[in-house]
């Protein structure tokens, strides 16, 4: 009987320790969320995702879905919307379907 009481007490202590560690992790995640939110509010922090209106794309070389090589010179005489997607990546494949098609 005393072994059963000891085991129940041990499981109770482990449960309390687990709860304490879980609260610590949640608190740390909240701190990280606040830090990331504050960082995103600061203008100019992090990588630039998209060029502004009227900005020019730098020199590049890319391969189209059809396998043709494309450079900046190929788009010099046109207004183009260019998107970069990794072929075969599920997240890119999902976004590709919503990317505007040429008309």
N, C-alpha and C positions, 0 to 999 in steps of 0.2 A: 504494500500500500504506500509506503514511504517513497518508493521508486516512482510510482505514478504521480504523486504530488510533486516530486522533484522535476519530472519531465514536463508536467503542466506549467510549473513555475518557469522553467527554462524556455518553453515555447512562448509564454507571456512576455518574458524579458526580451526575447528575440523579436517579437512583434512590436514592442515599444521601440527598440533600437531601429528597426526598419522604418517605423513611422517618423522618428526623429530625422533619419537620413533623408527620407522622402521630402519632409518639410524643408530641409536644407537645400536639396536639389531644386525644389520649386522656387525658393527664395532666390537662388543663384540664377535661375532662368529668367525670373522677373528683372533682376539687375541687368542681365545681358540684353533683354528686350528693351529696357530703357536706354541702355548705352547705344544700341543699334539705332533706335528711333532718334536719339539726339544726334548721332553721327549723320544720319540721312537728312536731317533738317539743315545741317551746315552746308552751305552752297559750295560746290566744287569738291566735296569729299567723294571718295570712291571712283571707280572707273566711269568714264563718260560712255553712256550707252548709245546715245543717238546724237547726230549732228544737228545743230540748230538750222533754222530756215536760212537759206542762202549760202550756207557753208559748203565748201568743196571737199569732196573725198580725195584723200591722198592717193598716191600711186598704188596700184594693186594688180594682182593676177589671180584669177579664179577659174574654176571649171564649172560649166553649166551642167544641168541634169542630163542633157543630151551628150555631154562629153566634150563640148567645144571650149577652147580657152578664151577667156574674156579679160581684157585689160581696160584701164581707164580711157585709153584712146578710142576704144570701140564705142564708148558712151559720150564722147566729146560733143557731138552735135545733137544730142537729145536730152530731154528731161527724163530722168529715170528714177525709179524707186528700186533700191537694191536691198536685198535681204540676205544674210549669211546663215545657212542652215547646215548642220552636220548630217550627211547622208546616213540613213540607217538608225539614227537616234530616235527613240519613241517620242520624246518631248518635242523634237524638231519636226517630226512627221505630223504631229498634232497641230503645231502652229503653221506649218506649210499650207494646210488646207484652208486656213483663214487668210492667208497672204493674198493680196490682190493679184488677179490674173491679167495678162496682157489682152487687150481687146483688138 
